[in-house]
Amino acid sequence: MGRVTPIASLGKNGLYDYVIQRISAVVIAAYFLYILFYLVGSDQITYADWTGLFGALWMKVFSSITLLMLLAHVWIGVWGVLTDYVTTRIMGPGANTVRLLLELAVFAVVLVVGVVGLAVFWSV
């Protein structure tokens, strides 16, 4: 029975992944709460208000950091699930190939979402 190597792990070990995931959760929550309070605190939001908010440099940086944290959070979570449940013990000898293909698919989605998201945030 082979051991799953942490080659696709974001951090150096499980502790780093744990810390990254907790920090990213705080950043994502802060962003969500800010947007929520902005929406609730405004009587009527126009297109000019919305583009003004997302056109500000600090909001572009905050949105970009949040997006990158979200993608790191997703990668660590999916990697953890795949390494826990897509194993040779559970799925047989083809599990390593299946896990690699799933990791590549998730990586491709994360990469595309990251590139498109950053392009959108910085195009305003």
N, C-alpha and C positions, 0 to 999 in steps of 0.2 A: 504494500500500500504506500503510494508516494505522498510526499508532503507538498502542499501548495506553497510555491515560492512567492514572496511578496514583490515580484518584479513590477507588477502593475499597480502596486500600492502607491498612494500619493506621498505619504510620509515615509520616514526611515523605518518605522515600526508601528505597532498598534497604538502606542501612546501618542505619537505624533498625529496619527490619523484621528484619534479620539479628540485631541485638542483642536485640530483644524476643524473638525466637524462641529464642535461646541462653539468655537469662535464664529464660524460661518453662520450658525443658527442665530447667534445674537445679532450679527450684522443684518441678516435677512429679516429678523423680527423688527429691528429698529427701522429699516426701510419701509416695511409693511405698515408699521404704526405711524410713521411720518406721512405716508401717502393717505392712510385712513383719516388721520386728523386733518390733513389738508382738504380732503373731500368733505368731511363732516363740517369743518369750520367755515366752509365757503357756501354762501347762499346760492350762487349760480356761477358755474365755471364756464368760461368761454374758451374758444380756441386760442385766443390771444393769451389768456391766463395760463393755459396748459403749455403752450409753446414758450411762454416766458419762464415758467418753472423749469421745464426740461432744457431750455436754452442756456440757463445759468451754468457757469463753469463748475461750481460746487456740486450742482445736481448731476451733471454729467459724470463727475468723478465718483460721487456717491452711488449713482446707478451702475457705473462700470465696476466698481468694487463689489457691489452687491451681486451683480451678474456673475463675476468671477468666483465669488464665495459660493453662490448657488451651484455653479458647475462643479466646484470642488466637493461640495456637500453631496451632490448627486453621484459623482464618481466614487467617492469613498463608500457611500451607502450601497450602490449597485455592486461594487467590487466585493464588499463584505458579504452580500447575499450570494453572489456567484461563487466565491471561494468557500462559503459554508455549505451550499446546497448542490452545486454542480461539481461533484467529486466522483472519483472512480468507485468509492465505496457505495455511493448511492445510485450512480447511473451506469457504472461499468467502464470498460476500457476506453470508450470514446468520449468520456467526460472532459478530458483535458482539451480536446479539439473543440468540443461544443462550447466550453467556457471561453476559450481563446476567441472563437468567432463572435460570441456574445459580447465579450469585452471590446473587440474591434468595432462592433456595431454601435455600442454605447459610446465609445470614444469618438466615432464619426459624428454621432448626433451631438455630443457635447461640443465638439469642434465647430460644427456648423452653427449651432445655436450661439456659441461664443462669438464667432466672427460676425454673424448677422446682427446679433444684439449690440455689439460694440459699434458696428457701422450705423445702426439706427440711432443709438444714443448720441454719437458724435456728429450725425448729419443734421441735427436740429439747429 
